């Protein structure tokens, strides 16, 4: 939802080394302006529309204590006034042109997405270029939007038991790395950001050399490139943003979070440290996450929901992040469920994987399902633009989109067993429980 928190990024699973038909690596035209802006162009004349995605390499990973949540806040402020466009006018002009837009912030990136009739391309490029470094951060509007963010946090985190438990589990499992806080940020920081700090952060990360522009749809490459050069070319390159250097130290024992608060039912979450998307061990862990947690035929759903009737829902998996993050399992227990038994069942299933691995049919089912999901996402120009943008941001290069299935296809059962043994350990685990006041201990 526009101007709201994105809790995760799109799972990217390609279906072949070269994707079918018109969506081939060779059809992606790559350009770079003198100011460092990377441009990916894909002509698709199926319909007379275009999708313009402008992504910046900035998210909660780039924040610091005192400025947590500021990436998400700037996403809001990008719709609240720039040099040429008054507050609220971006949406109005977009809609008058027959288009729509969205935006989201994650751990590792912030993205702005526009969909519109092809003949509105120049207007859309002009508006996006204007707000790349022209956001005004009007003091009155800033304070109003600050209250919107604070309200969003109260409703989405402070008054939501599952979210408050997750925030505590996350902050307990990850001590040093900026993934320690959620994208929304801490309430005390939201209430105390200073305008000069916000603008400084914006100027640091919202520069053309820290962005990628993806255009997919009904346009002619040469003409589109001239327009991009016209509006984005004059924006000066910024000083390269500071690198994130902190490495999360190894966990040295199981951590437990217990929260007691007013609730109808308990909440249960369990996480383990997991590899980044750029680590070869990501692929066996990703396959394993699907077997354990995807759908009603998954191993944990069968055990926890159907057989032992301890829960009404179980879900989770491994997020795609630049740096190592977490493999998470979320369980919605039944009101009288034994939470210790839930944890025991999960450990029993993980022990089976460590001993026996997965079956050939389970692995093939995962590959079939993810391939299907991937192609479904490529049926629209927006889907193509999204896949290109996310891959460029998280993997570091859009070309990974066209070879990733090769990495999955080469995973062998022994690698899955070894990955399970490495990551699903007692020393690597954090368990969170939220129980109703006066409930089980």
RAMOHU-V295631 format. One line per field, one symbol per residue. psi: psi as a letter, one per 20 degrees, with the letter a starting at -180 (. if undefined). burial: I if it has 9 or more other C-alpha atoms within 8 Angstrom, else O. A space follows every 50 residues. Layout:
psi: ???
burial: ???
This chain:
psi: pqkrpoirrppoorirhpqqcinqhiiopprprhjipppppopokgqlrq popoqqmpahhjrrphkqihghghggiijkpagiprpihggghghhijar rrqqpahirpqpppprqhijgggggggghgigjjphlpgghghghghggg hgggghfhjogghhgghhgghggoghqiihqrhhrqghggijpqghgghg gghghmqhikrpppppbnrpgggghggghghhhipqqrppqqqoipppqp qjqpqppppprpqhqrqpqpqqqrqrijphihghhgghhghhiorijqgh ggghgggiliriqprbbpqoqgrpcqoqpppnqqhjqohhhggggghghh hgghgibqqhhgghgghgghgggghhijirhhgghgggghggggiiphhh hjihhhhghipqghhggggghghmrhijqpppppqqpjaq.
burial: OOIIIIOOIOOOIIIIIOIOOOOIIOIIIOOOIOIIIIIIIIIIOOOIII IIIIIIIIIIIIIOOOIIIIIIIIIIIIIIIIIOIIIIIIIOOIIOIOII IIIIIIIIIIIIIIIIIIOIIOOIIIIIIIIIIOIOIOOOIIOOIIOOII OIIIIIIIOIIOIIIIIIIIIIIIOIIIIIIIIIIIOOIIOOIOIOOIIO OIIIIIIIIIIIIIIIIIIOOOOIOOIIIOIIIOIOIIOOOOOOOOOOOO OOOIIOIOOIOOIOIIIIIIIIIIIIIOOOOIIIIIIIIIIIIIOOOIII IIIIIOOOIIIIIIIIIIIIIIOIIIIIIIIIIIOOIOIOOIOOIIOOII OIIIOOIIOOOIIOOIIOOIIIIIIOIIOOIIIIIIIIIIIIIIIOIIII IIIIIIIIOOIOOOIIIIIIIOIIIOOIIIIIIIIIOOOOO
